[in-house]
């Protein structure tokens, strides 16, 4: 139960950020924030000119994202605080975190995370090693399209589109949201009293 409360906290924080990310550009006069260009993990702009709430939201976006205009969406005539890939990731992350409420709390993430898979698949995960392999496969499935898209674009092989950035970001956000939530949930689970206790059969 304690783990699920932590999951709820994670979900509320991510939901609050998602709502702020969407509401802030809509609340500002059209044309207030446009044509941004910067670097990821660097604050490139002075946001003190904005109302303080909007300034904080855009500052946090600037701190985490390059905010390149061509790779970002606009709402209400203003550029969003983060680019299309990150925006879609945060939105999908809410669903990923919510999915953690559907699985039982177990002491190990390798055991808890695969519980979201269809029952016939879970029946084959009859050992810790197989459940660990399933966990790794789930993480790879979520991350591989994003990493491939970033690598191909970074290598100059092509320029990705905002639609491609969005769906790869959404898949990544869904996976990360779920796996991080399940990780915290499993860390809060009572320790098994005996070897194998708490693991699914």
C-alpha positions as CSV (number, residue, x, y, z in Angstrom):
1,X,0.0,0.0,0.0
2,X,2.9,2.4,0.8
3,X,4.3,1.8,-2.6
4,X,1.1,2.6,-4.3
5,X,1.0,5.9,-2.4
6,X,4.4,6.7,-3.8
7,X,3.1,5.9,-7.3
8,X,0.2,8.2,-6.7
9,X,2.7,11.0,-5.8
10,X,4.7,10.4,-8.9
11,X,1.6,10.5,-11.0
12,X,0.3,13.7,-9.4
13,X,3.7,15.4,-10.0
14,X,3.9,14.4,-13.6
15,X,0.3,15.3,-14.2
16,X,0.8,18.8,-12.7
17,X,3.8,19.3,-14.9
18,X,1.9,18.1,-18.0
19,X,-1.0,20.5,-17.2
20,X,1.4,23.4,-16.7
21,X,3.2,22.5,-19.9
22,X,-0.1,22.8,-21.8
23,X,-1.8,25.6,-19.9
24,X,1.1,28.0,-19.8
25,X,1.5,28.8,-23.5
26,X,-2.3,29.1,-23.8
27,X,-2.4,31.6,-20.9
28,X,0.1,34.0,-22.5
29,X,-0.8,36.5,-25.2
30,X,-0.1,35.0,-28.6
31,X,3.4,35.6,-29.9
32,X,4.9,36.0,-26.4
33,X,7.2,32.9,-26.7
34,X,8.2,32.0,-30.2
35,X,11.3,31.1,-32.4
36,X,13.3,29.7,-29.5
37,X,16.6,27.9,-30.1
38,X,19.0,26.6,-27.5
39,X,20.8,23.6,-26.0
40,X,19.6,20.8,-23.8
41,X,20.4,21.0,-20.1
42,X,21.5,24.6,-20.4
43,X,19.4,27.7,-19.6
44,X,19.6,29.7,-22.8
45,X,17.0,32.4,-22.2
46,X,16.0,35.0,-19.6
47,X,12.5,34.2,-18.4
48,X,12.2,37.0,-15.9
49,X,10.2,39.0,-18.5
50,X,7.3,36.5,-18.1
51,X,4.8,36.4,-15.2
52,X,6.6,34.4,-12.5
53,X,4.5,31.1,-12.9
54,X,5.0,31.1,-16.7
55,X,8.7,32.0,-16.1
56,X,9.2,29.0,-13.9
57,X,7.5,26.6,-16.3
58,X,9.6,27.9,-19.3
59,X,12.7,27.9,-17.1
60,X,12.3,24.2,-16.3
61,X,11.6,23.5,-19.9
62,X,14.7,25.4,-20.9
63,X,16.8,23.6,-18.3
64,X,15.8,20.2,-19.8
65,X,15.2,20.8,-23.5
66,X,16.9,22.5,-26.4
67,X,13.5,24.2,-27.2
68,X,14.3,24.3,-31.0
69,X,11.2,26.0,-32.6
70,X,11.2,23.7,-35.6
71,X,11.0,20.7,-33.4
72,X,8.3,22.0,-31.1
73,X,4.6,22.5,-31.1
74,X,2.7,25.8,-30.6
75,X,-0.4,26.3,-28.5
76,X,-2.3,29.5,-28.5
77,X,0.3,31.1,-30.7
78,X,3.1,30.3,-28.3
79,X,5.8,27.7,-28.4
80,X,5.5,24.9,-25.8
81,X,8.1,24.8,-23.0
82,X,9.6,21.6,-24.4
83,X,9.9,20.1,-27.8
84,X,7.4,17.6,-29.4
85,X,9.3,14.5,-28.3
86,X,9.5,15.5,-24.6
87,X,5.9,16.9,-24.6
88,X,4.6,13.6,-25.9
89,X,6.8,11.7,-23.5
90,X,5.4,13.6,-20.4
91,X,1.8,13.1,-21.6
92,X,2.2,9.4,-22.2
93,X,4.2,9.1,-18.9
94,X,0.9,9.8,-17.0
95,X,-0.6,6.6,-18.6
96,X,2.6,4.6,-17.8
97,X,2.5,5.6,-14.2
98,X,-1.2,4.9,-13.9
99,X,-0.6,1.3,-15.3
100,X,1.5,0.6,-12.2
101,X,-1.8,0.6,-10.2
102,X,-3.0,-2.4,-12.1
103,X,-0.2,-4.8,-11.0
104,X,0.4,-6.3,-7.5
105,X,3.1,-5.0,-5.3
106,X,6.0,-7.4,-5.3
107,X,9.5,-7.1,-3.7
108,X,11.5,-7.2,-7.0
109,X,10.9,-5.1,-10.1
110,X,11.8,-8.1,-12.2
111,X,8.8,-9.8,-10.8
112,X,6.4,-6.9,-10.6
113,X,6.9,-5.2,-14.0
114,X,6.0,-8.2,-16.2
115,X,2.6,-8.6,-14.4
116,X,1.2,-6.1,-17.0
117,X,1.8,-8.6,-19.8
118,X,-0.9,-10.9,-21.1
119,X,-1.6,-13.9,-18.9
120,X,-0.3,-16.5,-21.5
121,X,3.0,-14.6,-21.7
122,X,3.3,-14.4,-18.0
123,X,2.8,-18.2,-17.7
124,X,6.1,-18.7,-19.5
125,X,8.0,-16.4,-17.1
126,X,8.4,-19.2,-14.5
127,X,11.9,-18.2,-13.3
128,X,13.6,-15.1,-12.0
129,X,15.9,-15.1,-15.0
130,X,13.1,-15.2,-17.5
131,X,11.3,-12.4,-15.6
132,X,14.5,-10.3,-15.7
133,X,14.8,-11.0,-19.4
134,X,11.2,-9.8,-19.9
135,X,11.9,-6.6,-17.9
136,X,14.9,-5.9,-20.1
137,X,12.9,-6.6,-23.3
138,X,10.1,-4.2,-22.1
139,X,12.7,-1.4,-21.5
140,X,14.3,-2.0,-24.8
141,X,11.0,-2.0,-26.6
142,X,10.2,1.4,-25.1
143,X,13.6,3.0,-25.7
144,X,14.8,1.5,-29.0
145,X,12.7,3.6,-31.4
146,X,13.7,6.8,-29.7
147,X,17.4,6.0,-29.6
148,X,17.4,4.9,-33.2
149,X,15.6,8.1,-34.3
150,X,18.0,10.3,-32.3
151,X,21.0,8.4,-33.6
152,X,20.0,8.6,-37.3
153,X,19.2,12.3,-37.0
154,X,22.4,13.0,-35.0
155,X,24.4,11.2,-37.6
156,X,23.0,13.4,-40.3
157,X,21.2,10.5,-42.1
158,X,17.9,12.3,-42.0
159,X,15.9,15.0,-40.2
160,X,13.2,13.5,-38.1
161,X,9.6,14.9,-38.2
162,X,7.6,16.1,-35.2
163,X,5.2,13.2,-35.7
164,X,8.1,10.7,-35.5
165,X,9.5,12.6,-32.5
166,X,6.1,12.5,-30.9
167,X,5.4,8.8,-31.2
168,X,8.9,7.7,-30.2
169,X,8.8,10.1,-27.3
170,X,5.3,8.8,-26.3
171,X,6.4,5.2,-26.3
172,X,9.5,6.1,-24.3
173,X,7.5,8.1,-21.8
174,X,4.9,5.3,-21.4
175,X,7.7,2.8,-20.7
176,X,9.7,5.0,-18.4
177,X,6.6,6.1,-16.5
178,X,5.5,2.5,-15.9
179,X,9.0,1.1,-15.1
180,X,9.9,4.0,-12.7
181,X,6.6,3.7,-10.9
182,X,6.9,-0.1,-10.6
183,X,10.5,0.3,-9.3
184,X,9.4,2.6,-6.5
185,X,6.4,0.4,-5.8
186,X,8.6,-2.7,-5.5
187,X,11.2,-0.9,-3.3
188,X,8.4,-0.1,-0.8
189,X,7.2,-3.8,-0.7
190,X,7.8,-5.8,2.4
191,X,10.8,-8.0,2.1
192,X,10.1,-11.7,1.5
193,X,10.3,-13.8,4.6
194,X,11.8,-16.8,2.7
195,X,13.5,-17.3,-0.7
196,X,11.0,-17.1,-3.5
197,X,8.2,-15.6,-1.4
198,X,6.6,-12.6,-3.1
199,X,7.5,-13.8,-6.5
200,X,4.8,-15.0,-8.9
201,X,4.6,-18.7,-9.6
